[in-house]
Amino acid sequence: MTRSRMDHMAITAPSLDAGVAYVRQALGVSPLAGGEHPRMATHNAVLKLGEKLYLEVIAINPNAPKPDRPRWFRLDEPSPAQPTRLATWIARTDDIYAATAASPVPLGEVQPMSRGDMNWLISIPADGSLPLYGVAPTLIQWISGGHPTTRLPDSGCSLVRLEGFHPAADKITCLLEAIGFEGDFRVSGLPPDQEPYLVAHIRTPTGVRLLR
C-alpha cells in the first residue's frame, strides 16, 4: 500500500508580488523567492513551515511564453471573488502512479516537472482544474535535487493544522484512505450550495494566524 504525507500548501495569486504581500499581511513574515517552472510558465515564492513542509505562493510568470496546455492550480481561471487565496494542498507519496490509480477521485495525469535542479512527478488534470475544488490533494513525488525545505531558513512559522470544508467530505475521506495518507488533515461537510474552501492554522512568532 502506498503512503503519503502533507508536503506543502499552495496560494494562488494574480501576481507573485500580490501573493507575497498577502502572506506577509496574514502571517507577518515574507516568503522567499523560489524559482520558475518552465513547462507551466509560472514562478513561486516559498516559506518553510517545518521538516519537509512548506507554503508556496504560485502565480503566472509574465516573462515566460504561454504554455501549450492549461496551467496547473487553475491559474488560467482564477476565482473572481478571491483572486489571491489558499487554493489547495499537495501530498507527498512514495509511489505516485499507484496512489493516482488507487484514488477514487480522478486526480489527473502524472507529469514530470522541474525547478532549477529539483525534479519531481506531480498529478495534474488536463484542464488545469483543482480536484474537488482544491480540498482534495494534488499528489507529488520528489525524484532528485532534494526537498525545497532543505534550502530554506527557519521562518519561525509552523503548521498547526489544515482543515477542508466540502459538500462531498466523504469522498475526500475515502481518497485519503486510498492513498495511505498519514497526518492531520480534517475535512468537514458543507451544505450543497456552499463553495468548498481550506483553512490553515499557522503558528507564527506573534501567535496562531489563519490562511484561507
N, C-alpha and C positions, 0 to 999 in steps of 0.2 A: 504494500500500500504506500502511496506517496505521502509525503509530509510537507507541510507548508507553514510559514510564519509571516507575520507582518513585516514588510520591507520598507515601504515608505507611503506617504500620502501626497496627493498632487493637488495643488492650487492652480487653476487655470485663470488666465487674465488676458485682457486685450493688448497688453504690452508687458514686457518684463519689468519695466520701471513701476507700472501700476501694481503688479503683483508683489514686488518687494516692498512698496510703500504700504500695501495692505497688511502684510505680515509685521512690518515694523510698528504700525499703529496698533495691531491686535496683540502682539506679544512683547513689544518693547525691544526687540532685537532684529537685526537685519540678516537675511540670507546672504551667502557669499556667491559670487559669480561661479557658475558651473562650467558650461560649455555649450557646444552646438550639436544638434542631431541632424546630420546632412540629409538622410533619407526622408525625414519628415519636415524639413525646413523650419525647425523650432530651436529654441535655446532655453536655458534654465538657470536658476539660482537655487542653492541648497542650504539647509540648516540641519545640523546634527541634533538628533533627539536621544541618542543612546547607541549602544553597540549594534551595528548593522540595522539602524533605524534612523530615518531622516524625513524631513519635509522638503518637498520640491515645489518651486514656482516654475511653471512652464507656460510659454507663450510663442506665438508665431514670430519667427525671425524675419524682420522686414528686409534684411540684406541678403537673404537666401532665395534662390529660384523656387518657384512654386512646385511642389512635388506632383508626380503623375497619378496620385491617388489621394483620397481624403486624409487629412492629418489625423493623428490619434487624439484621444481625450476630448473629442467633439470641438476641437479648436476652430474648425471652419464654421460651426454653427453654435456660437456662444449663447448662453441664456440671456435674453434681453433684460430680464428682471434682476439678474445677478451676474454681470459680466466678469467680476472677479469673485471666485468662490472656491471653497473646498469641494472639488469635483468628484474625486474618487480616491481609492486606496489600492495599493499594489501588494500582493502576497508573493513571497519568495518560496519557490518549490524546488525539490531535489530532482523532479522529473516532470518537466513542463508538458511534454507530449502526453504522458499518462494522465496527468492532472486535468489537462484540457479535455481529453477523451472521457474522463470519468465525470466531469461536471454535467449536471442535469440542465444547466443553463448554458446556451451557446456563448462562448467567450471569444470567438474569432479564430483566426489562423495564427499559428506560431511563426513569428518573423525574427530574423536576425537584426540586431541594432548595434550601434556603436556611438561612443562619445570620446574623442581622443583615443587613448589606448585601452579604454574599457569596452568590453564586448559582452552582449547578453542576448538571450532569447526572450520574447515577450508576446503575449496574446493580444491581437488587435482585430476587431471587427472590420470587415472590408469597407464598410461605410463610415468608419471613424466614430461610431457611436460608443456610448458607455453602457455595458451590460447592466440591466435593471437600474438605469439612471445613475450609475456610479456607486450604488450601495453594494453591489456585487463587486468583488475584486478583479482587477487585471492580474494576470499571472506573469512572473518573471523568473528567469534562471540565469544567474551570472556565470559567464563562461571563462573570461580571462581579464586580467588587468586589476583584479581585486574589487573590493566593495567601496563605493563612494565615501562611506564614513571613515575609512582608514586614512583619508586625506583631509579630513575636516577637523578643525579645532573644537573643543568643547564649547558649546553655546550657552551653557547654564540652563538649558531647557530640556525637558524630558516629557514623554507622553504618559499621561495618567491613564487615559482610556479613549477609545474611539467608539462612537455609537452610530448606528444606522437606523433610519426610520423609513419603512416602505410598506405599501399595502400588501405585498406578497412576501412578508417576512419569512414565512415557512419555506419558500423556495430558496432563500438565501441561506437559511439554516441547513437545508439539505445539501446545498452546494458546498458549504464549509466542511460538512461531514465527508462529502465525497472526495475532497482534495486533501483530507487529513490535516485540516487547519488546527494549529496549536497556538493559543494566545487569547488575549482579552479583547474580543470584538463583540459588542452587544447589539443585537438587532431587534427592533420593536415594530409592531404593526401600526398602520395608519388607515384611516378611512379611505375608500377607493378614490375619492375626489381630491385628496391632498397630494401634493408633489413630494416625492421622496427627497431625503436630504441626509447629510452627515454632520456630526458634531464631534470635534476633537477637543478633549480637555488636556491642556498642556501646562505643566508646571514651569514657571519662569522665575527669574530672580526676584520678581515682585509679587509672586503668588500665582495661583492657577487661573489661566485665562482660556477663552474659548475661540475656536475657529469653526465656522460653519458656512 
